[in-house]
């Protein structure tokens, strides 16, 4: 299959000398994306729930805790990702033992994306009808039961929409990370496409990124539609 | 069955000097003035008031969705305001609640919604829950809709799911928060019938809040009228309905009896004779007392306004008449002796 397509690709993009390297870059990008998305959700979801619960007028309103969390989230969100990555390098080294490659990219990606995702979670949970929460309290549900059986299931569709948006933002972050040693498609585009004037690399990586984002959006939309019950 | 047969026994809900105020911008805004109230086992107790009168706050004191600013709320003799969180949660499982906007889980099917309180309570295996769900679906007449989602149901069906869910843990008290206010008149009637049936068959105590006197008339045994955070009147529905004292109560009653509102203003000056209001209750409604008395005393009467209906299971009639003749006083005495209440509106 690939053999029959390769000559035509070769003639379309004559400046690309190593298609294997391009394939590896794709895999690296997907690994970075998958790993960082998973960890972003694992950290961002509880953080978002905590933001929701401690906000003013909510079940466990704690204005000071909310204020502090909110500030941290805002600070992390306001630093451009490429700068955040550089600032975090010592911490990254401490956490994973390297500043480079897929492993080195994941801590800054997660620290950059988790606060963003947490805000999306908070917003999604606020959309859950208050009356439904009140009804669960009237049934004797504990806070944990309300989170587990009411808030998260009721907000499922919006939460998946949030995961989709976050995944797409992470695609952008991984490409940026490529510029400072993270590898992947961003790295190829930067090294060959920008520094070595091989515009074929630029075109192909951009096309691949477009396809990736389209795929993510499509999958996300399907999941959201599946869970929409309103 | 007459209302008197289902007359309540012991007290299940007792408010002692309860009051509630909200703190807004450092100021205490009173929502409920201090009050004491008892609700008896097995009765349907209505709380009627306009929006903002404090009725949603009052009903939420019973399961402590709202905490009182002072006083005690006793459920079966236990002051629930002193309960620690876990004990309060299990107390709440014994108190079902239904809502104006149903508040069902939109992500769960009808069956899952009904099973939800049992899953929360824990300690029931899947088969037991399934069996109980089937039982409840049957009680509320929704067997055919078990695997639908709430968005696929009509308002009346959603409220039936709400009722089934509220009954799942076999509560002893059911709270209805404007349960029929979002429904059309026909659906309202069927939901009220269902509530009355549940009250009769399960011996459940029902507390409902509403702004419609007709809801009170159809299902309640007793009623409290709430006006600007104060209980201005309470008693049996027949007493309050037929002899409203407070202006707010009169307004509610007149909404339910549009033709009676004329009685307030007495536009009968041009009518000769004494203007009287006769109230019949129970069996008196069905006996030809008025005919007999007027024949025996030779007085004449003219019906100006009237209504014959039921208050829950109690038939009643109320007639506004003009009466003239030599022996009106004798006639009135004879009517009173026959158990008919007579009020003289004008002479």
Contacts between the chains, C-beta under 8 A, distances in Angstrom:
chain1	res1	chain2	res2	distance
A	129	B	101	7.8
A	129	B	103	6.9
A	131	B	99	6.0
A	131	B	101	5.4
A	131	B	103	4.0
A	132	B	103	5.0
A	132	B	104	7.4
A	132	B	105	6.3
A	132	B	106	7.8
A	134	B	65	6.3
A	134	B	99	7.7
A	134	B	103	6.7
A	135	B	97	6.9
A	135	B	99	6.2
A	135	B	103	3.8
A	135	B	104	7.9
A	136	B	116	8.0
A	136	B	120	7.5
A	137	B	65	6.2
A	137	B	92	7.5
A	138	B	63	5.5
A	138	B	65	6.1
A	138	B	92	6.1
A	138	B	95	7.4
A	138	B	97	4.3
A	138	B	175	7.8
A	139	B	92	6.7
A	139	B	93	6.7
A	139	B	97	7.9
A	139	B	116	7.1
A	139	B	117	4.4
A	139	B	120	5.6
A	139	B	165	7.9
A	139	B	169	7.8
A	140	B	88	8.0
A	140	B	89	4.1
A	140	B	90	6.3
A	140	B	91	7.7
A	140	B	92	3.9
A	140	B	93	4.2
A	140	B	117	7.6
A	140	B	120	6.3
A	140	B	121	6.9
A	141	B	89	7.5
A	141	B	120	5.0
A	142	B	89	6.4
A	145	B	120	5.6
A	149	B	116	7.2
A	149	B	119	7.3
A	149	B	120	7.2
A	150	B	105	6.7
A	153	B	105	7.0
A	153	B	107	4.6
A	153	B	108	7.1
A	154	B	105	6.3
A	154	B	106	6.4
A	154	B	107	5.3
A	156	B	107	6.0
A	227	B	107	7.2
A	229	B	106	4.9
A	229	B	107	5.4
A	229	B	149	5.0
A	229	B	150	7.8
A	229	B	151	5.9
A	230	B	106	5.8
A	230	B	151	5.8
